[in-house]
């Protein structure tokens, strides 16, 4: 061992190195000869007390690399003798050193030496094929050029030097520390490694050190995984928006880095496989089992011994990497480690990770869990069961042997269904799927309407339900959302009044729907338009509380323009062609409404019809006119130009119908309550493909866009997260 090599290994200070070089002490042999003669180095020029102590320590450390013969001639110990006397742990250290450094070679050098050694890099093979082989010449290795010869020559000498260094250490703890230090330094290019990390040999303590010091990932990646993944027991899971704001990155860039980090996590953690953590002794984990379960007491033991604060999920990930040669990890990272707003609809959402032996790799536990999840989420009208062994055999692929030994698989599969679904086999080892349907919400409303016997308001239907079933928990929103046409209900107008579809065929004076739908049905029967008085006569049979004028105004306000209006108060359908004798009513023919009282009356009819204030865009011209007229009145009130009587009437309108954010065009709190009741009833979000759910779907779609743009107010955010919590 030369003084230069010792200095390059950071084992000698600059001052002590200069002392040795100045006094021509260039190797351990030189140190040995000088020490035998003088018993210290303090007589050397420029050598102080500290340098003397340091050089003596170096001499003592490496004096085993030379042997002393009677003639006082110093000869290097033969390498093969040194290798032959290495302990098992020392050999492991040398083998680790070789493997790590082989990875640092250039591709050409690595391929050349790998072919020569038949891909066997263990120290015994090096000894027989290189160190003890008198015929070994580097340049004779196939495809090795001048640059590779220089690189491999340095590499081979570094292995020799390292063998001498390791052989000089007799304390196993020192050897372990050296191994850990070298592995970490060479892999992560860091020399600032606490002694407790080097000496502990704990894969958890090491992982924590690598994470905290940005050695597994760069700074941004580390921050993102720490804010987005459940690595620690006290992890605060942040949304992409919050992470992006914290790091001053775009949401898309954060999403990309998070995805990359998940993909790289397990590959980066493979480094811990170089360490030797005694799982049974340190954490009471028996790796002889076919399934390793990480329970709360295991988490406590791991964190206490390693001085960490890891979550159960992350401990499972670390162990699965450490045991990857024999075990696989079953479970979904997105479900268990990542920030997640919504659950997946088409697969099982996992509650735990499971570390399962590779002997069971032909058992598809994921498909088994997906199938059970699908069964439990379906409506089960009657309880049913079947043999769990037979059921489990359907998820065993390409292995007759496993099916023959299915009895040994049963406890493992049973563990998963117990913890994931809270399902337990019966005494005959049957898996039981219990009836999950009770009386549906709409059935309560149907029964209440049958008893009431007439179309009724939601509040009256709810009251009747509670009268019949006083312990049933419901409210008006839940009752309203349960009454769908497909379940036999029909709305009557737009005032939250409902009846039963069957009444339309049973009663002469009952018809569901709105005034517009009744009018549409009436006009479909004729090939010519009808006077409003004829239309009113038909409509009044079913809606006796209205009048001809209100019906005409109602039709004029129709947004989809289903109706066409002719002079002399005739009305037809836009999808029909009529005789030219009926002259279409033009904009200029409309009655000029200059009377304040007429416009106020039109406003009252609109409010009664729509139950909201008029909008200013994407609505019929009549509604826009009412919107403008109402705004003019607001201006007159501010400027004190409206009489106190009229001001009182206008203010009464605003008190009854508070203004809502025009851009959203809905009362978000009311719609959120409707959405929450829908989700509670159907266990899913509304669908865009179902006509009766489309408006609710569109509402949540718009709210999600506003959430992504961070434009929801405080109350809306509270409701949005309440919806998200369902999934």
Phi, psi and omega in degrees: 000127180269158177297323178300316181295319178297319179295319179295335178276010178062031180257358184222134179288162180300318183297313181294322178300314180296324177299313181297313183294320181297325182263015175058037171262091191260356182209172176296326177301316179299318179299318182297312180300318182293318183292322178300327184275319189249348178065002174192178181241010187286351177273355178292149179299133178067014181264112178269187183299314182297316180296320178301312180298319183294316181292324177299317179299317179296316180300313181297324182294319188254006183292340178290347181278002175228153176241148185253125177259168186301330182280006183066012176281131183264123180236140175296141173296143178293137185298320182296327177291319178298314181297320181297335182263002179293139175283171179301315181295320179296320177297319178300319180297314181296317179299319177297316178303313182297312183299316181297318184282333174300321179296339181272353180288158173295161184299315182297315180294317181297315180296320181295311182289329178295318178295319182295323182266007182056037179062018177252104186261012181288155189300324180298320180291320176299318183296313184286325187265342184233299188294323182256006182264105182294340182268002183287124175226125185303316186293346179278351178290135184297137176065024178256121179260187184300315181296319180292325178299315179298316182294315182289327178297315177296320181296314181296318178294324179294327177292316178302311181301319182293323178297315178299319182297314181293322182296335181283347181264123181255342179276120183299326179295322177295319180298315180299316179298318179298315180301310182297317181298314183295316180301314183292317181299311184290326183280321187244007176053049178223141179247352182271077185243119180300146182298327181294331176290317182293325186270338188287323185059031180262122181293333181281316178297321178295314180300318179299316179299315182295322179292310184298325184265017176056037181265331174284318180230166173285179187301310183297316179299317181299314179299318183294315181291326179290329180272339186250341184247150181273071179278327187241158181299326182258025181301130173263107185283121183252150176285165178302322182299316181293320179296316180299320179293319181297319186260001181058047177237165176284157178301319182295320180293321177298317179299317180297313182296320180297318179295316179299319183294321177298316181295327184271341189306307186291325178294319181291327181286348181300342178303327184293345179293344177286350185257164189236079180269125180278095187294322181291312182292316187277326187229007181059037178258117182267106183276006175276349179283161179278342177222133178252122182253126178265106181258176183298323181290330175293317179301317180297316180296316181299310184292325180292314183287326185265356182057045179238181179221040186287150175282162178300321182295316183287325175300319177299318179296315180299314180296322181296325177289315182299325183257019188301334180294334184238345186231154173243156177261124178250128184141168184249123183298320181299324181287324194253334183251329190267157169294130183216124181276323187234149176275157177280139184272333191258012178205171177287138175261114191286146177258337184214161167267151176228129179261109191240138184298145181294344174302338183256022185295340179272004173263119184272083182292333179292312179295322176302313181293320178297320181293316179296317180300318180297318179296317182290330181279343175285161174287125178251103184288324180224142178299137176219162181208163173202168183299126181291328179298313179296319180296316181296325182298336179292342184251017175255122188251135169051043179204099177294327182298319181294320179296323178296330181253034185295336179299326180283340179278333186306312181298326181290312178296323179295321178302317182294314182290331176297309188279331182274324188236359184057036178258141180228138179290149177278186186296338180260017181060036173264144172268131188247128175250107187277152176306129182242011181254137172235190179297124183286156183302319183293334180291326175296315181295320180299314180297320180296318180294322178299321179288318179296322174080354179221158175302134188222158176288157181301321182296326179286323178296316179299317181298321180292322178301313182291334176291321181282318183236081186297339182264359180280129182268118179204175175209178185296320181297319181293321178294315182301313185288341181280343187266085181259153179302321183297338180262010173099017180250155172224136175286150178241100185074203182239023184253035180056042176249134183228150173226185179260138181302323184295337180295334181298330178264343183265332185241139181284333186253020180238133174208129179283175178097191181257173176301323181293317180293324177293317178297317179301315179299319181295313184289336178297338183282346189238154179262005177223153180296159182241148178292150183300332180292323177291319179298314181297322180300319180288316184294321184295342176299326185252341180229072186293346184275000180257191178210171186300315182297316181295322179296315181298316180295320178303315181293324181294335182273002185296121189288323186277003177057046178288336186253153175236140188246136181244165177296158180067028172067034174265146182229138176224189179253140182296333183275006179243153175256132183242165180298148182291348179293342176266117185267126183295138180285121180269166180300322182289343181273350183294147183295129179287121184255091178263348184282127178300320182295321178296316181293322177296320178295320176299320179297316180298319179295321178296315180298321179293326183281313188260343180059037178197167174284155180291153177260169185249357184214151178058036179222166179301157182300323180300320180291319178299320178299318178295320178302314182292319180298318181294323178294323177299319180295323177299317179296319180294325178295317180297322183268008177060036181254006180247140181298155183298327180293314180291322178300320180295322179294317181293316179297328177297325177295314182292330177292323182281328182232084179301144180290143181243154176310115185297328183293325181275330174062025176211157171275101190298323182296316179296317181292323178296320178297320177296318179296315181297321178292323177298313182296317180297325182282316188257350181060034178197170175278156176296154184257143177284344185267359180249123187302319184284352179248354190299316183297321178292321175299314182296323178299310182292325177301315180294320179295323178295321177297317179295323177297316181296331178268004180058042182246011176280144175282175186301317182292320179293323178299319180300315180293320182299316181290333177293319176296315182300326184295338178294333187248000000 
